Amino acid sequence: PMDTELKWRVLLLQRLAGEYGRAWRGRFLNTYFLTAENVGIPYWPSVPDFTRQLDAGFDIRAQEYYVIAAPAANPRRRTVWTGLYLDTQTKIWMVTVATPVYAGARHIATIGNDLPLSDLVQRSLATHSDGAVDIILRQDGRLLLHPDYQEAIQAKAGEFYIPRDGSPELKRLFALIGKLPDGRGLVRDEPGKRFLAVARVEGPGWYYVRVLPAAAVDALAQSTAQVVLLFGALALTAGLVVLRSLLQRQLAKPLRRLTRAAERMGRGESGAP
């Protein structure tokens, strides 16, 4: 049975899940809170029976979206991102952003939000008239999005490692990205007669890459202003992909409320705020 402190914490989490889940619906698929006691409180109107779909032995604490935000993997208490994975209940390919919640030194919950692969594709893999291609990959070489590799990425259950699974061309591009200072800049791929415009997306540590035909960049290079515009657009698009700064601002208020309530519970004061 739940102890009194956990009951009040679950009540508060349920209230916050509904309150902030509604506010974030335009940007994320859902909102949920997870605890170290294997309790999950989702706000997911399109899948109202989600928790009933879980197997009896399902352990939230073993899932990547919980593990990556827990103290052992995230001692700096940052907002972190999973890789691409298939949710086994809804059969939706997605990535998750997870934010730990602490009361003093105690990790009391994790806030999760899911972003479907379809949304990432819509926001990131635009069709360009100049023949450019947009790619998103993780720093360790796992490919998240590539218009020519989406089936292969899904066949690998989101574990498509470029150094292991990529073509010679893809491996060469990944090696070029690794040589860029700070993971950003413009580099020429001589054999492919292309340029890579690379922006490192802070937060998840992803690389957002636009592969451009050399002719397109040569034309842009005639105007410094156009080159600056290219990188401005690239950085803006990458920011839209992760929604990081906006999410952190929106999380500030519920995190403060949850932390204050947990501290009061720790002192033995009853009642939720």
Disulfide bonds with the S-S distance in Angstrom:
none
